[in-house]
Amino acid sequence: MKKYLVIPCVVIVLFLGIRVLLTSSNMLQMTFALIGMLLVLFGIFKEYGKADKK
């Protein structure tokens, strides 16, 4: 993924995930939102950590 696309995508995923966490009363939706946000953040950190070491 291009570097200039990463920041808007992360902001959108975090915004939507936090919105679900704050407004949803369904525990299943909240769990999936939390897992999705964590997977996106760990993926971004892994990808950029790998790129910085080269």
MODELLER restraints for C-alpha pairs under 7 A, 6 or more apart:
rsr = mdl.restraints
at = mdl.atoms
rsr.add(forms.Gaussian(group=physical.xy_distance, feature=features.Distance(at['CA:13:A'], at['CA:37:A']), mean=6.65, stdev=0.5))
rsr.add(forms.Gaussian(group=physical.xy_distance, feature=features.Distance(at['CA:14:A'], at['CA:37:A']), mean=6.25, stdev=0.5))
rsr.add(forms.Gaussian(group=physical.xy_distance, feature=features.Distance(at['CA:17:A'], at['CA:33:A']), mean=5.05, stdev=0.5))
rsr.add(forms.Gaussian(group=physical.xy_distance, feature=features.Distance(at['CA:17:A'], at['CA:34:A']), mean=6.72, stdev=0.5))
rsr.add(forms.Gaussian(group=physical.xy_distance, feature=features.Distance(at['CA:17:A'], at['CA:37:A']), mean=6.37, stdev=0.5))
rsr.add(forms.Gaussian(group=physical.xy_distance, feature=features.Distance(at['CA:20:A'], at['CA:30:A']), mean=6.33, stdev=0.5))
rsr.add(forms.Gaussian(group=physical.xy_distance, feature=features.Distance(at['CA:20:A'], at['CA:33:A']), mean=6.70, stdev=0.5))
rsr.add(forms.Gaussian(group=physical.xy_distance, feature=features.Distance(at['CA:21:A'], at['CA:30:A']), mean=5.23, stdev=0.5))
rsr.add(forms.Gaussian(group=physical.xy_distance, feature=features.Distance(at['CA:21:A'], at['CA:33:A']), mean=6.94, stdev=0.5))
rsr.add(forms.Gaussian(group=physical.xy_distance, feature=features.Distance(at['CA:24:A'], at['CA:30:A']), mean=6.75, stdev=0.5))
